[in-house]
Amino acid sequence: MKSHLIPTAVAAVLLSASIALAADEAKPKKGKAAPFAAADTNQDGKLDLAEFAAMNKKNPDPVQAKKRFARIDTDKDGFLSPVEMQAARKKAEDGGGKKPQPNPEN
């Protein structure tokens, strides 16, 4: 009887671990990935122009959204990946990729 107890206990531990992992994956994402995950309404792991435009409530102009989308879509596949969005966010945080000009009076 003891020989059946160990495999049953191992199975129970594995089952509870997999349930916990599945529950963790189902939680909404937090942090910098949260806006991307929320905008990815069809859950395909990428944003199309409509999803991108919908997430830009501060500037809803469709012409500007299309221009921003084209600038961020560096591989020109018609979708924005999390990597492309992260690169665009970093570039914006770094001042848009523009280096400050030296002051000639110094």
N, C-alpha and C positions, 0 to 999 in steps of 0.2 A: 504494500500500500504506500509506503514511503517513496517508492520509485516513481509513482505517478504524481506525487506532490511537487517535486522539483520542476518538472516540465510545465505543470499547471501554473506554478508561481512565476516562472519565467515568461510564460505566455501572457499572464495578467499584467506583468510589469511592461512588457513590450506593447501591449494593447493600450494601456493607460498613457504611455509615452507618445504613441502615435495620435491618440485623441487630443492630448495637450498640444502637440505640434500643429494639428489641423485647426484647433481653436485659435492658436496664436496667429496663424496665417489668415484667418478670417477677420481678425481685428482690423479696423481702419488704420491706415498708415499715418504716422506722425512725423513731424520734422519737415525737412526740405522735400521729401518725396510725396508728402500729403497732397499738395496742389496738383501734381501730375496725376496721381492715382484718382483723385476726385474728378479731374477733367476727362480721364480716360473712360468715358461712359460705356463703351462696348468691351472694356477689359481686354483689349488685344495687345497691351503693352506699348502702344504708340499713340500719338495724337494726330488726327487728320486736321485739316484747316478748320472745319466746323467746330471740333472739340477745342482747338486752340483759341478760336475767336470767342467761344462761349466763356472761356476762363478769364478773358481780359475785360472785365467789367469796368475798369477804370478808363479804358479807351475803347469804346465799342465800335469805332469807325471800321467798317469792313475793308476798306481800301488799305488803311494803315495795318490792320491785322494781317492782310495778305502779304504786305511788304515785310513785316516783322517775321512772319512765318517763313518766307523765302530766305531771309537773312539767317535765320536759325537753322534751317534745313540744309546743313552743310554737305550732306551726301546726295542731296537733290532727288530723294526717293519719293517725295510727296507726303512724308510723315515725319513727325518729330519724335525721336527716341528720348529716353530719360538722359542719356549721355549728352545729346545735343542740347537739351533743355538745361542741364547742369552747366555745360560749357557757356551757354548764353547768360545764365545767372551769374556765373563767376566773372565773365567779361563785364557785365553791368556793374557788379560790385567793385571791380577794379577800375572803374571809371570809363567803361565803354571801350577799353583797349587802347585808349589814347594816353600817351605819356605826357606828363606835364612839360611844357616848354620852359627852357631855362630863361631866367630873367637876364637880359643883356646888361642891365645896370648893376648887377652884383659882381 
